Amino acid sequence: MGSGTHRDHPPAGGANPRSGYIPIAISKYGKNPKLAQQFIDFVTGSEGQAICAKYSDFADPESAFKWIGAVKPVGGEYVVPKEWLNRRATVDPKKVVKP
């Protein structure tokens, strides 16, 4: 919801508002910064946060943990099957389609 650059002057308190774990900001290249600010105010306000929570987009880890019921492990390790390690992709140059 907010991959643009933040404003020249950060919001009060120095923290950028977030939608879920994604920072939300006004792009300095936007054509309507007032409307963008209204959108941020809506998304970060109680009504917007209720909508986000309805679709499991939480503003902070504590809200997510409360919904999940506990802290769950994230990440891990993926082991590539040994039989994949010796495979080599081959390309027949005669069958390559040129644009």
C-alpha positions in Angstrom: 0.0 0.0 0.0 2.8 2.4 0.2 6.0 1.8 -1.7 6.5 5.5 -2.6 9.2 7.7 -1.0 8.3 9.5 2.2 7.6 13.2 2.4 10.4 15.8 2.8 9.2 16.2 6.4 8.5 12.9 8.3 5.3 12.7 10.4 5.2 13.9 14.0 7.1 11.5 16.2 9.6 10.6 13.5 7.9 7.3 12.6 6.4 6.6 9.2 2.8 5.2 9.3 2.4 1.6 8.3 -0.2 -0.5 6.8 0.6 -4.0 8.1 4.3 -4.3 8.0 4.6 -2.0 4.9 5.5 1.6 5.4 2.8 3.9 3.8 3.9 7.3 2.6 3.3 10.1 0.2 5.4 10.1 -2.9 7.1 13.4 -3.6 6.2 12.8 -7.3 2.5 12.4 -6.6 0.0 14.8 -8.2 -2.3 15.1 -5.2 -0.5 15.0 -1.9 -3.6 16.2 0.0 -5.7 13.2 -1.2 -2.8 10.9 -0.5 -2.7 12.2 3.1 -6.4 11.6 3.4 -5.9 8.0 2.3 -3.1 7.5 4.8 -5.3 9.0 7.5 -8.1 6.6 6.6 -5.9 3.5 6.4 -4.2 4.3 9.7 -7.4 5.4 11.4 -9.8 3.1 13.3 -12.1 2.4 10.3 -9.2 1.6 8.0 -7.4 -0.6 10.6 -10.7 -2.5 11.2 -10.9 -3.2 7.4 -7.3 -4.3 7.3 -7.8 -6.6 10.4 -10.8 -8.1 8.7 -8.5 -9.3 5.9 -5.7 -10.3 8.3 -3.5 -7.3 7.5 -2.3 -6.3 11.0 -0.7 -3.0 12.0 1.7 -4.5 14.5 3.1 -7.9 15.5 1.1 -7.9 18.7 -2.2 -7.8 16.8 -1.0 -10.6 14.5 0.0 -12.8 17.5 -3.3 -12.2 19.2 -5.1 -13.4 16.0 -2.9 -16.4 15.5 -2.9 -17.3 19.1 0.8 -17.6 19.6 4.2 -16.7 18.2 4.8 -19.1 15.3 8.2 -19.9 13.8 8.9 -18.3 10.5 11.4 -19.3 7.9 13.5 -22.4 7.9 15.6 -24.3 5.5 14.8 -25.9 2.2 16.9 -28.8 1.1 17.2 -29.3 -2.6 16.7 -33.0 -3.5 20.0 -34.7 -4.4 18.7 -35.9 -7.7 18.2 -32.3 -8.8 21.8 -31.3 -8.2 23.2 -33.1 -11.3 20.5 -31.9 -13.7 21.6 -29.5 -16.3 19.3 -27.6 -18.6 20.3 -27.8 -22.2 19.2 -25.5 -25.0 19.3 -26.5 -28.7 20.3 -23.2 -30.4 18.5 -24.4 -33.6 15.2 -24.4 -31.7 15.6 -21.0 -30.1 12.9 -18.6 -31.3 14.2 -15.1 -32.0 11.8 -12.2 -31.7 
